[in-house]
Amino acid sequence: MPTSRQRAVHDIVSEILTLNGADDFVWYLPPATPELSCYWDAAATNLLWITTVGVHIKRNGLVRPLPRSFTYEKQDGDYVGWLLPGAEPGGGGGTKRPEVATAVCPATSLRQPAGRVCPECDVAHG
């Protein structure tokens, strides 16, 4: 995760903990999902999740949300939260690749960038 996102996570989580009067913050990485699951104090369930693209909470859950608007939701709005700098919903946290037109090489049936000389047959496919 880029440093700018780490700083944003720290700021968002700190604000949420302060707003909710949390004292004993606990986080862990569950074995089945690539996200940090978090809870605090005597909570019987997870209250907050951190992914590579955002920080989210359960809508209508136990956590009092930040006063700023939600910029992220998942599972049809059951979870809402805030995107991190440079992240896009559904992007998986990585940078988006630009879409490149392709053409099928008749010699190999592999897709190659359109208009460039194919490394397989030395012909520019259109």
Stockholm file with secondary structure:
# STOCKHOLM 1.0

chainA/1-126         MPTSRQRAVHDIVSEILTLNGADDFVWYLPPATPELSCYWDAAATNLLWITTVGVHIKRNGLVRPLPRSFTYEKQDGDYVGWLLPGAEPGGGGGTKRPEVATAVCPATSLRQPAGRVCPECDVAHG
#=GR chainA/1-126 SS CCHHHHHHHHHHHHHHHHHTTCCSEEEECCSSSSSEEEEETTCSSCCEEECSSEEEEETTSSSCCCSSCCCEEETTTTEEEEECTTCCTTSTTSCCCCCCCEEECTTTCCEEETTSBCTTTSCBCC
#=GC SS_cons         CCHHHHHHHHHHHHHHHHHTTCCSEEEECCSSSSSEEEEETTCSSCCEEECSSEEEEETTSSSCCCSSCCCEEETTTTEEEEECTTCCTTSTTSCCCCCCCEEECTTTCCEEETTSBCTTTSCBCC
//
